[in-house]
Amino acid sequence: DCCCCCCSSTREVMLCTSFIMCTAVCCGVMLALAGLLALGASLYAYFVLLLSAKVQCGMFVLDTNTVQLLLPIAAFMLIGVLLLACGVYSVVRCKPIEKKPTHLIVVGAVVLVIGVCLLLSVLCCLLFIYRVDGLLDRTMYGTLHTASASPGSESARQWDNVHSAFSCCGITDGGDWLMAANSLNWTAHVPASCGASDAAKMAQRGCKDPIQEEILWTSNLACAIVGVSGGCLVVNALVMMLVAFLSWRDTQWLRAPQQVQPLDGGGGSRRARTAEGESEYYDGDEHSDRVTNSRDGDTVNGRKKSKTVIIAN
């Protein structure tokens, strides 16, 4: 026999009754995971990287302060919160989204804005990478001359920290200290943090190259992660908005077929639940040919309107 619906006596449970519902759940899970990763990366950057000796030295060399580093960390944390909220909303409210696809369009628009902002931030990161060499030359020579003129100043103390963190001396080598002091006395004018003896001070490498390598490695990694994340978010958002738009245009687009469920676990009348929430009542025994389909609120002359569907045996 060929039937238009399944007449199993066991209640069947479908996790997704439409393509838009599956899309909302899958995209929501991905957004929630992305939000958690963004929050984790922000917390790691704040509690680990920001307090490391090399980062502190890099901030001094680049003439930046803590606030300038906290701004991108705070922005990334905000993005994580927004992505987590969008993901949880899409998963928890997948059933209302199935009935009103415009909700998914709004979520997709928010995710699209976040993705575009991340892609734009990659341009800023690339611009910084392009300018980092000249920026290091300008700031390092300025602070080194200040430290050479005032051995007990804050600049001199910070240069000692740079020497210790990167195992280096001066900018290109220890001779930069002699040029700044206009002297040839290594013992008097080259800081002790460069080495215990004049020979050790002369053998030390300069500080610019290791600092620049560290900055470029970190910046390139950040650009790659942010760029890939932004691209994935843009694709995710476009998929969500496209599926929502198609479901809004056609309410029957990729909907699951109706399912038959027993009313109270016994024989007699049974009920079929469709993707749109309609209830179809089956009268008689399980070999009945006649089905009554009713919608709540559809009435004619004060009585509930019903339509009859014939099942072919």
N, C-alpha and C positions, 0 to 999 in steps of 0.2 A: 504494500500500500504506500502511496505517496501522499504525505501530509505537509501542510504549509507551516507547521510548527511541531516542536518536540513534545510528546505527551508523557514524559517520564514522571513517575510518582515521586521521585527524589528532587528536592529543590536544588537547582543549579545556581551557583554564585559566579558572576562574571566580574573580574576586577575592573575591566574597562568596557563600557557599553558603547563607546564611540571613539573615533580617532582623536577628536579634540580632547577627550578625557585622558587618553593615553599620553597625548602630547603634554598636557598640563602636568601629569604626574612625573613623566620622565624628565622634562625640562626643569620642573620644580626640584627634583632630587639633585640634578646637576648644579642648579643655581645654589642650593643649600650647601652642597659640598664646596663649591667655589667660595661662598661666603665664609665658611669655616676655615678654609685655607688662607683666605685673605686676613682674617682675624688672627690666625696663628702666626702668619708672617709678620703682621704688625706688632704683636706682642713680643716676638723674638727680636725684631729690630729694636724695640724700645728697651727691653731688659737685658739683652746680650750685646748686640752690636754697638748700641749707643754708649755703652759703658766700657767698651774695650779700649785698650791703650792705643792701638793703631788708629782707630776712628777718632779718638781725641786728638792725636797728633795730626791726622789729616785735616781736621777742622781748623787747627791752628795754622797749618801750612796754607790752606785755602782761604784763610781769613774769614771763616764763617763761625756762627754761634749755634748754640743748641736749638734755639727756636727755629732756625732755618731748616734743620733736620727733622724737627718735630712736626712741621707742617705736612710734608708728604706722608709721614707715618700716620698722622691723624686722618688725612684724606683717605689713605688706604684702609684704615680701620672703619671709617664711615662707609666706604664702598662694600666692605665685608658685611656690615650690618644690613645695608640695603639689599644685597644679594641674598643673604640668609632670610630676610623678611619676605622677599619676593618668592623664594623657593618654598618656604613653609606655607605661604598663602596659596600657591599653586597646587600643592599637594593636599592641603586640608580642605580647600574649597573647590576641589576638582569637580564635584557634582553640580554645584551652582554655576561653575564656569561652563559646564556642558550645556546648561539651559540658557545661559547668557554669555555667549562667546566674547562680547565686548570687554568683559573683565580681563580676559587673557590678552586682549589687544593693549589694554592699559599697562599690564605687567610687562608685556613685550616692549612697549615704548620706554618704560623706565630702564629696563635692561639695555636697550639700544643706546640711550643717552649715556649710561655708564660705560659701555663699550667704546663709544666714540671718544669720550673723555680720556680713557686709557690710551687709545691710539694717538690722540693729540699729545699726551704726556710723553710718548715715545719720541716725538719730534724734539721736545725740550731736552730730553736725555741725550739724544744724538748731538744736539747743538752744544751741550756741556762737554761731551767727549771731544768734539772738534776744537773747543777753546781751552781745554785743560792744560795743554803744554804751555801756552803763553801765560795763563793764569798762575801756574806754578812758578814760572820764572819771575814774574812781577812780585808776587807775595813773598817768595822765599828770599830773594835778594834784599827786599825791604826789611824783613824781620831779622835777617842775619846781621845787617849793618847796625840795627838797633841793639841787638844782643852784644855785638862786638864793642860798641861804644859804652854800653852799661852792663858789665858782667853780672851784676846782681839784680837785674831787672826781670820782669815776668817773661820777656822774650827769651832771655838767656836760659831761664828755667825750662821753658817749653822746648828750646832746642836741645837741652840735655835729655828731655823725654823722647824727642825724635831720634836722637843718636842711640838711645838704649832700645827703643822699640824696633827699629829697623837695622840695627848694627851697622851704622854708617857714620859719615862725618862730613859736614859741610853740604854744599849743593852738588858740585861735581866731584870734589875731593876736599881734603882738609886744607888745601892751599887757599880756599875761599876765605877762611878766617884770617890768613896772613894778608890777603889783598884788602880785606875790609879794615884791618888794623894798620895797613901800610908798614908791615914789619916782616922780618924773617925769623922771628923767635917763636918756634913751635911750642915750647914749654910755657911761655907767658901768654900767648894769644890764642892758642887752640885749646878748646875746653877739654878737661880731663875725661869727659864722657866719651871722647873719641878714642881713647886708649890710655894705657898706663905709662907708655913711653913714647918718645918722638917717633921711633920706628913703627910702633903699632898705629900711631895716628897717621903716618904717611901711607900705611898699607890699607887703611880703611877705604871702602868705596864711597862714592857720593850718595846723598840721600834722595836726590830727585828721581833717579831711575826706579828704585824700589817703591817709592811712594806713588809714582805715576803708574807703575804696573798694577799696584793694588787698587788704585782708583779706577783704572780702565777695566780691570777684571770685574770689579763690583758693578760698575756702570753698565758694561755690556751684558752681564747676567741679568741685571734689573730690567734693561731695555728688552731683552729677549722674553723674559717672563711676562712683563706687562704687555708687550706687543701680542704675544700668543694668546694671553688671557683676553685682551680686548677684542681680537679677531674672533675668538670662540664665542664671546658674549654677543657680538654683532650677529653672527650666524644663528645662534640660539634665539635671539630676539626676532630675527626675520622669519624663522620657522614658526615661532609661536604666533606671530601676527598674521602670517599667511594662512595657517591652519584655522585660526580664529575667524579670519575674514571669510574663508570658504564655508565654514560652518554657519556663519551668520547669514550668508547669502542663501544657503540651502540647508534647512534644518534636518534633512534626511541624509546629508552627506556622510558616507562611511559610518552609518549607525549599525549597531548590532541588531539581529533579528529578535522578535519577541520571544519570551521564555514563558513556559507554562509552569505554574507552581500550585500545589494544593492549598486550599484555603485554611483548613484546620487539621490537616494531616489525615483526614478520612476520605471516604468515597463521596460520590455525588458531585457537588459543584466544585469546580477548580477555577483558578485565576491565572491569567497570563499577564505579565508585566512587560510593557514595551519600553523602548529607550526614551520615549517622550513622557513616560509616567502614566500611560493609559492603562486601564484595567479591563481585561476581557474575561467575562464570566462564562464558564462552560457548564451547561446544564445537563443533568442526567448522568449516566455512567460514563466510563472512560472510553466507550465506543460511540459516544454521541457525535452526530454530524453537524450540530448547530452551535454556534458561538454568538454570544451577545457582547458587543463592545460598547463601553460607556465611558464618557468623560465627565468629570465633576464639573458642574456648572452649566452643562449643555441641557437645557430644558425646553420643552415645547408645551405651551398651555399649562404651565405649572407642573408638568410631569417630565421626568428625566428622559432625554432623547437617547435612543439606542440604535445601533445598526447591526445587521446580521451578516456574519461572514460564513460562507459554506466551506467546509473542509472536504476535499476530495479524498475518498477512500480508494 
